[in-house]
Amino acid sequence: GDTDKKIVPILLAEGISLFDNIVARWDGKNYWCEEIDNRSDPSIPEYLKYALNKSIPVDKLNYRGLSPCHREAYKWQFFLSKEQLKEVTLETIKEAVEHGTGKFLSYIERKDSYVVTFSLDGEEFRSTVMKKNFEVITAGICLSGEDHKFDLQSLTDVVKEGRDRDLIYRVD
């Protein structure tokens, strides 16, 4: 019955895809994958993979036959994918800032943009960039309306050059 189904770590789960239902055996210490459960509906794992790819929240899942166990497995993978995306985003932003001479301090995620705070020789700057390509929306310094010509990676060099030439006019 459904009462003995739960999410547990499985050993030797070769050939298993995300969200596959399996038959596992308990040896007193570990669960071992025996085989894919051919009695389960194969469309459910496909739907869950599709939903995860589309970032559908767990409370919006709507598919016939989804069990509480399916929802729990999905919820866990959804959380992991969001955390992984945050880590990748953070690393990408850090690399872009530090490619120049900047030191990354923080970022705030907005709907379509990131507000990135970085420093050059201890002086803080805050810029807003587009999520999709890190194109500068607002540089945080006056670039005479030319902000969009730069991306986050080139901006730190522009700020440094402007500061070195005493041309920085702060707008924030």
The 8 nearest C-alpha neighbors of each residue, nearest first, counted from 0:
[[1, 2, 3, 4, 5, 66, 68, 38],
 [0, 2, 4, 3, 66, 5, 68, 67],
 [3, 1, 0, 4, 5, 68, 67, 66],
 [2, 4, 1, 0, 5, 6, 68, 23],
 [5, 3, 1, 2, 68, 6, 0, 7],
 [4, 6, 68, 7, 3, 2, 1, 71],
 [5, 7, 72, 68, 8, 4, 71, 9],
 [6, 8, 9, 5, 30, 29, 4, 10],
 [9, 7, 10, 30, 6, 29, 31, 12],
 [8, 10, 30, 31, 32, 7, 12, 11],
 [9, 11, 31, 12, 32, 30, 8, 29],
 [12, 10, 13, 32, 31, 9, 33, 30],
 [11, 13, 32, 10, 15, 9, 14, 31],
 [14, 12, 15, 11, 32, 16, 10, 34],
 [13, 15, 12, 16, 35, 11, 34, 19],
 [14, 16, 13, 12, 19, 17, 35, 21],
 [17, 15, 19, 18, 14, 44, 13, 12],
 [16, 18, 19, 15, 44, 48, 47, 45],
 [19, 17, 44, 16, 20, 47, 72, 48],
 [20, 18, 16, 17, 44, 21, 15, 35],
 [21, 19, 36, 35, 18, 39, 22, 44],
 [22, 20, 35, 36, 34, 23, 19, 32],
 [21, 23, 34, 36, 33, 35, 32, 24],
 [24, 22, 32, 33, 31, 30, 21, 25],
 [23, 25, 31, 30, 26, 32, 33, 22],
 [26, 24, 30, 27, 29, 31, 23, 28],
 [27, 25, 28, 29, 24, 30, 31, 23],
 [26, 28, 25, 29, 30, 24, 31, 23],
 [27, 29, 26, 25, 30, 31, 24, 10],
 [30, 28, 25, 26, 27, 31, 10, 9],
 [29, 31, 25, 9, 24, 23, 10, 26],
 [32, 30, 10, 24, 23, 9, 11, 33],
 [33, 31, 23, 12, 11, 34, 9, 10],
 [32, 34, 23, 22, 31, 24, 35, 21],
 [35, 33, 22, 21, 32, 36, 23, 37],
 [34, 36, 21, 37, 22, 20, 19, 33],
 [35, 37, 21, 38, 22, 20, 39, 34],
 [38, 36, 39, 35, 40, 41, 21, 20],
 [37, 39, 36, 40, 41, 35, 20, 21],
 [40, 38, 37, 36, 41, 20, 43, 21],
 [39, 41, 42, 43, 38, 37, 64, 44],
 [42, 40, 43, 44, 39, 45, 19, 37],
 [41, 43, 45, 40, 44, 46, 47, 39],
 [42, 44, 46, 45, 41, 40, 47, 65],
 [45, 43, 18, 47, 46, 19, 42, 41],
 [46, 44, 42, 48, 43, 47, 49, 41],
 [45, 47, 49, 43, 44, 48, 50, 42],
 [46, 48, 50, 44, 49, 45, 51, 43],
 [49, 47, 51, 45, 50, 46, 52, 44],
 [48, 50, 46, 52, 47, 51, 45, 53],
 [51, 49, 47, 53, 55, 52, 48, 54],
 [52, 50, 54, 48, 53, 49, 47, 55],
 [51, 53, 49, 50, 54, 48, 55, 47],
 [52, 54, 50, 51, 55, 49, 48, 56],
 [55, 53, 51, 52, 50, 56, 77, 49],
 [54, 56, 50, 53, 51, 59, 57, 60],
 [57, 55, 59, 58, 54, 60, 77, 74],
 [56, 58, 59, 60, 74, 55, 70, 73],
 [57, 59, 56, 60, 55, 61, 70, 74],
 [60, 58, 57, 56, 61, 55, 50, 62],
 [61, 59, 57, 58, 62, 56, 55, 50],
 [62, 60, 59, 63, 65, 58, 57, 64],
 [63, 61, 65, 64, 60, 46, 43, 47],
 [62, 64, 65, 61, 43, 66, 60, 42],
 [63, 65, 66, 62, 43, 40, 69, 61],
 [66, 64, 63, 69, 62, 67, 70, 43],
 [65, 67, 69, 68, 64, 70, 1, 71],
 [68, 66, 70, 69, 71, 65, 72, 5],
 [67, 69, 71, 66, 70, 5, 72, 6],
 [70, 68, 66, 72, 67, 71, 65, 73],
 [69, 71, 73, 67, 68, 72, 74, 66],
 [70, 72, 74, 68, 73, 69, 67, 75],
 [73, 71, 69, 75, 74, 70, 68, 76],
 [74, 72, 70, 76, 71, 75, 77, 69],
 [73, 75, 71, 77, 72, 76, 57, 70],
 [74, 76, 78, 72, 73, 77, 79, 71],
 [77, 75, 79, 73, 78, 74, 80, 72],
 [76, 78, 74, 80, 75, 79, 73, 81],
 [79, 77, 75, 81, 76, 80, 74, 82],
 [80, 78, 76, 82, 81, 77, 83, 75],
 [79, 81, 83, 77, 82, 78, 76, 84],
 [82, 80, 84, 78, 83, 79, 85, 77],
 [83, 81, 79, 85, 84, 80, 78, 86],
 [82, 84, 80, 86, 85, 81, 79, 87],
 [85, 83, 81, 87, 86, 82, 88, 80],
 [86, 84, 88, 82, 83, 87, 89, 81],
 [85, 87, 83, 89, 84, 88, 90, 82],
 [88, 86, 84, 90, 89, 85, 91, 83],
 [89, 87, 85, 91, 86, 90, 84, 92],
 [88, 90, 86, 92, 87, 91, 85, 93],
 [89, 91, 93, 87, 88, 92, 94, 86],
 [92, 90, 88, 94, 93, 89, 87, 95],
 [93, 91, 95, 89, 94, 90, 88, 96],
 [94, 92, 90, 96, 91, 95, 103, 97],
 [93, 95, 97, 91, 92, 96, 98, 90],
 [94, 96, 152, 92, 98, 93, 97, 151],
 [97, 95, 93, 101, 152, 94, 98, 103],
 [96, 98, 101, 99, 94, 95, 102, 100],
 [99, 97, 95, 96, 94, 152, 100, 101],
 [100, 98, 97, 156, 155, 101, 96, 152],
 [99, 101, 97, 155, 156, 98, 102, 119],
 [102, 100, 97, 119, 96, 118, 155, 99],
 [101, 103, 118, 117, 97, 104, 119, 96],
 [102, 104, 117, 93, 96, 105, 101, 116],
 [103, 105, 117, 116, 102, 118, 106, 115],
 [106, 104, 116, 115, 103, 117, 107, 114],
 [105, 107, 115, 114, 116, 113, 108, 104],
 [108, 106, 114, 113, 109, 115, 105, 112],
 [107, 109, 113, 112, 106, 114, 110, 111],
 [108, 110, 112, 113, 111, 107, 114, 130],
 [109, 111, 112, 108, 113, 130, 129, 107],
 [112, 110, 130, 109, 129, 113, 131, 108],
 [113, 111, 129, 130, 109, 128, 110, 108],
 [114, 112, 108, 128, 107, 127, 109, 115],
 [113, 115, 127, 107, 106, 126, 128, 108],
 [116, 114, 106, 126, 125, 113, 105, 127],
 [117, 115, 125, 105, 104, 124, 106, 126],
 [118, 116, 103, 104, 102, 124, 123, 101],
 [119, 117, 123, 122, 102, 121, 101, 124],
 [118, 120, 101, 122, 121, 102, 123, 100],
 [119, 121, 122, 118, 101, 102, 123, 100],
 [120, 122, 119, 118, 123, 102, 117, 101],
 [123, 121, 118, 119, 120, 124, 117, 101],
 [124, 122, 118, 117, 121, 119, 125, 116],
 [123, 125, 117, 116, 118, 139, 126, 122],
 [126, 124, 116, 139, 115, 117, 114, 123],
 [127, 125, 138, 139, 115, 114, 137, 128],
 [126, 128, 114, 137, 136, 113, 135, 115],
 [129, 127, 135, 133, 136, 134, 113, 112],
 [128, 130, 112, 133, 134, 131, 132, 111],
 [131, 129, 112, 111, 133, 132, 113, 128],
 [130, 132, 129, 133, 111, 134, 112, 128],
 [131, 133, 134, 130, 129, 150, 128, 135],
 [134, 132, 129, 128, 150, 130, 151, 135],
 [135, 133, 150, 128, 129, 132, 149, 147],
 [134, 136, 128, 150, 147, 137, 149, 146],
 [137, 135, 128, 127, 147, 146, 134, 129],
 [138, 136, 127, 135, 139, 126, 146, 128],
 [137, 139, 126, 140, 146, 135, 127, 136],
 [138, 140, 126, 125, 137, 170, 171, 124],
 [141, 139, 169, 170, 138, 168, 142, 167],
 [140, 142, 168, 143, 169, 170, 139, 167],
 [141, 143, 145, 144, 146, 140, 138, 168],
 [144, 142, 145, 141, 146, 140, 168, 138],
 [143, 145, 142, 146, 141, 147, 137, 148],
 [144, 146, 142, 143, 147, 148, 149, 141],
 [147, 145, 148, 144, 135, 142, 138, 137],
 [146, 148, 135, 149, 145, 136, 134, 150],
 [149, 147, 146, 145, 150, 135, 134, 144],
 [150, 148, 147, 135, 146, 154, 134, 153],
 [149, 151, 134, 135, 133, 152, 153, 154],
 [150, 152, 154, 153, 133, 95, 135, 134],
 [151, 153, 95, 150, 96, 154, 155, 98],
 [154, 152, 156, 150, 151, 155, 149, 157],
 [155, 153, 157, 151, 156, 152, 150, 149],
 [154, 156, 158, 157, 99, 153, 101, 159],
 [155, 157, 159, 154, 158, 99, 153, 160],
 [158, 156, 154, 160, 155, 159, 161, 153],
 [159, 157, 161, 155, 156, 160, 162, 154],
 [160, 158, 156, 162, 161, 157, 163, 155],
 [159, 161, 163, 157, 162, 158, 156, 164],
 [162, 160, 166, 158, 164, 167, 159, 163],
 [161, 163, 165, 159, 164, 167, 160, 166],
 [162, 164, 160, 165, 161, 159, 166, 158],
 [163, 165, 161, 162, 166, 160, 167, 159],
 [166, 164, 162, 163, 167, 161, 160, 168],
 [165, 167, 161, 164, 162, 168, 163, 160],
 [168, 166, 161, 162, 165, 169, 140, 141],
 [167, 169, 141, 140, 166, 170, 142, 165],
 [168, 170, 140, 171, 167, 141, 139, 124],
 [171, 169, 140, 139, 141, 168, 138, 167],
 [170, 139, 169, 140, 125, 124, 126, 138]]
